[in-house]
């Protein structure tokens, strides 16, 4: 597997198929992007978070060059912490260690910057599979805040996780 910059024109048609229901979509983006995801909406959103936070989108590709994962990353130089957001893995390869491998590669990339002393992410506590993936890649829970997001009749907690250099 390797990581490369996300190209909206080349990669959008693939990643838009990875989230097929509204609940999974909400777990992914916390209602920051309308469901279903549209190319121009994603373009605008990625531009906004790039300007606001310095986020850059990346795509993970398998050994055959097939896109299998997506995420955004930025480094807060004041806090010396990287931030991972909007992690998504192709549903057809979930449960095969692809997500864990992608997370390990992104952490290695983050720590290649000598200023990064840690990398953090937020995951809904109810997203048990994702949380387990992050733990398997070495992240530990730093803070858990209950009931931060409402989806229909559900209330989800937010778990902040970190891995330190």
C-alpha positions, 0 to 999 in steps of 0.5 A, spaced: 500 500 500 502 507 498 499 513 500 498 519 495 495 526 494 487 525 493 485 527 486 478 529 486 477 528 478 480 521 478 478 519 485 471 521 486 467 516 482 470 511 486 470 513 493 463 516 492 461 508 492 464 507 499 458 510 503 451 507 501 447 509 507 446 515 511 448 513 518 454 511 515 455 517 512 454 521 518 459 517 522 464 519 517 462 526 516 458 528 522 453 532 517 459 536 515 457 534 508 450 533 505 448 526 503 449 523 498 456 526 497 456 530 490 463 532 487 462 539 487 460 539 494 466 535 496 470 540 492 468 546 496 468 542 503 475 540 501 477 547 499 474 550 506 478 545 510 484 546 507 484 554 508 481 554 515 485 548 518 491 546 512 487 540 511 490 536 505 486 530 502 490 523 501 488 516 498 491 510 499 492 505 494 493 497 494 499 494 490 494 494 484 493 501 484 486 501 486 484 506 491 482 503 498 482 508 503 481 516 504 483 521 509 484 528 511 491 530 515 493 537 517 499 539 522 497 544 528 504 547 529 503 550 535 500 544 539 505 540 535 500 535 533 497 532 527 490 531 526 486 526 522 479 527 519 474 524 515 477 517 514 474 512 510 475 505 507 472 501 501 467 497 504 469 491 500 475 491 503 473 492 510 475 487 516 482 485 512 487 490 515 487 495 510 484 501 514 490 499 520 495 499 514 493 506 512 493 509 519 500 506 520 502 509 513 499 516 515 502 516 522 509 514 519 508 520 514 506 525 520 512 523 524 516 524 518 515 532 520 520 533 526 515 538 529 509 532 530 510 529 537 503 526 536 497 525 531 490 525 534 483 523 531 476 523 533 471 518 532 464 517 534 464 512 540 458 508 537 463 507 531 466 500 534 469 498 528 473 504 527 475 505 534 478 498 534 482 499 528 485 505 531 487 502 537 490 496 533 494 502 529 497 504 536 492 510 538 489 510 545 483 514 548 485 521 550 478 523 552 471 521 551 465 526 551 458 523 551 452 525 547 455 530 542 452 528 536 444 527 534 442 522 529 435 521 528 433 518 535 440 516 537 445 520 541 453 519 539 459 520 544 466 523 541 472 519 543 478 523 542 484 518 540 492 520 540 498 516 538 505 519 540 512 519 537 
